[in-house]
């Protein structure tokens, strides 16, 4: 039986998500909807300036 001079894998894999992840609940739908409407208004304003 032939033996390799050193192992192919050395070390340990650290799963950072498992150790450092902190759950943040999603924002309320009303807040997201108001942000979208605000951005749409900005886009429409820019388009009116161009025309």
C-alpha positions as CSV (number, residue, x, y, z in Angstrom):
1,X,0.0,0.0,0.0
2,X,1.5,3.4,-1.1
3,X,1.2,6.2,1.4
4,X,0.9,9.9,0.4
5,X,3.5,12.2,2.1
6,X,0.8,14.6,3.3
7,X,-3.0,14.8,3.5
8,X,-4.9,16.4,0.7
9,X,-7.0,18.5,3.1
10,X,-5.7,20.4,6.1
11,X,-7.7,22.6,8.4
12,X,-11.4,23.1,9.2
13,X,-14.2,24.8,7.5
14,X,-16.0,27.5,9.6
15,X,-19.6,28.1,8.7
16,X,-19.8,31.9,9.3
17,X,-23.5,32.0,8.6
18,X,-24.2,29.5,11.4
19,X,-22.1,31.4,13.9
20,X,-22.7,35.1,13.0
21,X,-26.0,35.4,11.2
22,X,-28.7,37.4,13.0
23,X,-32.2,37.3,11.7
24,X,-33.8,40.6,10.7
25,X,-37.5,40.4,9.9
26,X,-38.6,42.0,6.6
27,X,-39.9,45.5,6.6
28,X,-43.6,46.0,6.7
29,X,-45.3,46.0,3.3
30,X,-46.7,49.5,3.8
31,X,-43.1,50.8,4.2
32,X,-41.9,49.0,1.1
33,X,-44.9,50.2,-0.9
34,X,-44.3,53.8,0.1
35,X,-40.6,53.6,-0.9
36,X,-41.6,52.2,-4.3
37,X,-44.2,55.0,-4.9
38,X,-41.5,57.6,-3.9
39,X,-39.0,56.2,-6.4
40,X,-41.7,56.0,-9.1
41,X,-42.5,59.7,-8.5
42,X,-38.8,60.6,-8.8
43,X,-38.5,58.7,-12.1
44,X,-41.7,60.3,-13.5
45,X,-40.3,63.8,-12.5
46,X,-37.0,63.1,-14.3
47,X,-38.9,61.9,-17.4
48,X,-41.0,65.1,-17.4
49,X,-37.8,67.2,-17.3
50,X,-36.4,65.3,-20.3
51,X,-39.5,65.8,-22.4
